[in-house]
Amino acid sequence: MIVRDLAEARKTRRLVEAEGWNSVRLLLKSDGMGYSFHITTIHPGAELHFEYKNHLECVYCIEGNGSIEDSTTGEVHPIRPGVMYALDRHDAHVLRAETSMTMACVFNPPVTGREVHRPDGSYALEGEAV
């Protein structure tokens, strides 16, 4: 059994910070679950361009308001507490935060722990050039 406390994990290397967001990686590849689980905070006013070419992601909004735009179709969906989105086709997207947003995120394959986005908006796979 794995038990971790979010507040305690924030004080460790499990907290990863980048422009516009920070993420506490509560489950990592090394935990052997087959996915990783993160609590991510998107900062107010952030406009983040992502495209997870190597990962599938599911996100559930716990707190805050914003939107997600499909970069291919231009379709915009509001994000608020209780809304989930899944990037099931490695969808290029723009995440915009009107307020601070707290998100629960699952990645498959799991991340190893220190990943930040490459210039193309993706995470590298383990062993791949950053």
The 8 nearest C-alpha neighbors of each residue, nearest first, counted from 0:
[[1, 2, 3, 30, 32, 31, 26, 25],
 [0, 2, 3, 30, 26, 25, 32, 4],
 [3, 1, 0, 4, 25, 26, 5, 8],
 [4, 2, 5, 1, 25, 8, 7, 26],
 [3, 5, 7, 6, 8, 2, 25, 9],
 [4, 6, 8, 7, 9, 3, 25, 23],
 [7, 5, 9, 8, 4, 10, 3, 23],
 [6, 8, 4, 9, 5, 10, 11, 3],
 [9, 7, 5, 10, 11, 6, 13, 4],
 [10, 8, 14, 6, 7, 11, 23, 5],
 [9, 11, 8, 7, 14, 6, 12, 13],
 [12, 10, 13, 8, 9, 14, 7, 23],
 [11, 13, 14, 15, 10, 8, 9, 113],
 [12, 14, 24, 11, 23, 8, 15, 112],
 [15, 13, 23, 9, 12, 22, 11, 24],
 [16, 14, 22, 21, 13, 23, 113, 17],
 [17, 15, 21, 20, 22, 14, 18, 115],
 [18, 16, 20, 21, 19, 15, 115, 116],
 [17, 19, 20, 16, 21, 45, 42, 47],
 [18, 20, 45, 42, 41, 17, 47, 21],
 [21, 19, 41, 40, 42, 17, 18, 16],
 [22, 20, 16, 40, 15, 39, 17, 41],
 [21, 23, 39, 15, 14, 38, 24, 40],
 [22, 24, 14, 38, 13, 37, 25, 9],
 [25, 23, 37, 13, 26, 36, 22, 112],
 [24, 26, 37, 36, 23, 27, 3, 13],
 [27, 25, 35, 36, 24, 30, 37, 28],
 [28, 26, 35, 29, 30, 111, 110, 109],
 [27, 29, 109, 111, 30, 31, 110, 35],
 [28, 30, 27, 31, 111, 26, 32, 109],
 [29, 31, 28, 27, 32, 26, 1, 33],
 [32, 30, 29, 28, 33, 27, 34, 26],
 [31, 33, 34, 30, 28, 35, 26, 27],
 [34, 32, 31, 109, 108, 28, 107, 35],
 [35, 33, 109, 107, 106, 32, 108, 105],
 [34, 36, 109, 27, 26, 106, 105, 110],
 [37, 35, 105, 26, 25, 104, 24, 106],
 [38, 36, 24, 104, 23, 25, 103, 39],
 [37, 39, 103, 23, 102, 22, 104, 24],
 [40, 38, 22, 102, 21, 101, 37, 23],
 [39, 41, 101, 21, 20, 100, 22, 42],
 [42, 40, 20, 100, 99, 19, 96, 39],
 [41, 43, 99, 19, 20, 45, 40, 44],
 [44, 42, 98, 99, 96, 97, 45, 41],
 [43, 45, 96, 97, 42, 46, 95, 98],
 [46, 44, 19, 96, 43, 42, 95, 47],
 [47, 45, 95, 94, 44, 93, 48, 96],
 [46, 48, 94, 93, 45, 49, 95, 19],
 [49, 47, 93, 92, 120, 94, 46, 50],
 [50, 48, 120, 92, 91, 121, 47, 93],
 [49, 51, 91, 120, 121, 52, 90, 89],
 [50, 52, 121, 54, 89, 53, 122, 49],
 [51, 53, 89, 50, 121, 54, 122, 90],
 [54, 52, 51, 124, 122, 123, 55, 121],
 [55, 53, 51, 107, 108, 52, 106, 56],
 [54, 56, 107, 106, 87, 86, 89, 51],
 [57, 55, 106, 86, 105, 85, 54, 58],
 [56, 58, 85, 105, 104, 84, 86, 106],
 [59, 57, 104, 84, 83, 103, 85, 102],
 [60, 58, 83, 103, 102, 82, 61, 104],
 [59, 61, 102, 80, 82, 81, 62, 79],
 [60, 62, 80, 101, 102, 59, 81, 103],
 [61, 63, 101, 80, 100, 60, 79, 64],
 [64, 62, 100, 99, 98, 79, 80, 101],
 [65, 63, 79, 98, 78, 97, 100, 96],
 [64, 66, 96, 97, 78, 95, 77, 79],
 [67, 65, 77, 78, 95, 76, 94, 75],
 [66, 68, 94, 76, 93, 75, 95, 77],
 [67, 69, 75, 93, 92, 74, 70, 73],
 [68, 70, 92, 73, 74, 71, 72, 91],
 [71, 69, 92, 91, 73, 72, 68, 93],
 [72, 70, 69, 73, 91, 92, 90, 74],
 [73, 71, 74, 69, 70, 68, 75, 92],
 [74, 72, 69, 70, 71, 68, 75, 92],
 [73, 75, 72, 69, 68, 76, 70, 71],
 [76, 74, 68, 67, 73, 69, 66, 77],
 [75, 77, 67, 66, 68, 78, 74, 69],
 [78, 76, 66, 65, 67, 79, 75, 64],
 [77, 79, 66, 65, 64, 82, 76, 67],
 [80, 78, 64, 82, 63, 60, 81, 77],
 [81, 79, 60, 61, 62, 82, 63, 78],
 [80, 82, 60, 79, 61, 83, 59, 62],
 [83, 81, 60, 80, 79, 59, 78, 84],
 [84, 82, 59, 58, 60, 81, 85, 57],
 [83, 85, 58, 57, 59, 86, 82, 56],
 [84, 86, 57, 87, 56, 58, 83, 55],
 [87, 85, 56, 90, 89, 88, 55, 57],
 [86, 88, 85, 89, 55, 90, 56, 57],
 [89, 87, 90, 86, 55, 85, 52, 91],
 [90, 88, 51, 52, 86, 87, 55, 50],
 [91, 89, 88, 86, 50, 92, 87, 69],
 [92, 90, 50, 70, 49, 69, 89, 71],
 [93, 91, 69, 70, 68, 49, 48, 90],
 [92, 94, 48, 68, 47, 67, 49, 95],
 [95, 93, 67, 47, 46, 66, 92, 68],
 [94, 96, 46, 66, 65, 45, 67, 93],
 [97, 95, 65, 43, 44, 98, 45, 64],
 [96, 98, 65, 43, 44, 64, 95, 99],
 [99, 97, 43, 96, 63, 64, 100, 65],
 [98, 100, 43, 42, 63, 41, 96, 101],
 [99, 101, 63, 41, 62, 40, 98, 64],
 [102, 100, 40, 62, 61, 39, 60, 63],
 [101, 103, 60, 39, 61, 59, 38, 104],
 [102, 104, 38, 59, 58, 37, 39, 60],
 [105, 103, 58, 37, 36, 57, 102, 38],
 [104, 106, 36, 57, 35, 56, 37, 58],
 [107, 105, 56, 35, 109, 34, 55, 108],
 [108, 106, 109, 34, 55, 54, 56, 35],
 [107, 109, 34, 54, 106, 33, 110, 55],
 [110, 108, 34, 35, 107, 28, 106, 27],
 [109, 111, 112, 28, 27, 35, 108, 106],
 [110, 112, 28, 27, 113, 109, 29, 114],
 [111, 113, 110, 114, 27, 24, 13, 28],
 [114, 112, 15, 111, 115, 13, 110, 12],
 [115, 113, 112, 122, 116, 110, 111, 123],
 [114, 116, 122, 117, 113, 17, 15, 16],
 [117, 115, 122, 120, 121, 118, 114, 119],
 [116, 118, 120, 119, 121, 122, 129, 115],
 [117, 119, 120, 116, 121, 49, 129, 48],
 [120, 118, 117, 121, 50, 49, 116, 48],
 [121, 119, 49, 50, 116, 117, 118, 48],
 [122, 120, 51, 50, 116, 117, 119, 52],
 [121, 123, 116, 117, 114, 51, 115, 124],
 [124, 122, 127, 129, 125, 121, 128, 53],
 [123, 125, 127, 126, 122, 53, 110, 128],
 [124, 126, 127, 123, 111, 110, 128, 122],
 [125, 127, 124, 128, 123, 129, 111, 122],
 [128, 126, 124, 125, 123, 129, 122, 53],
 [129, 127, 126, 123, 124, 125, 117, 122],
 [128, 123, 127, 117, 122, 116, 124, 114]]
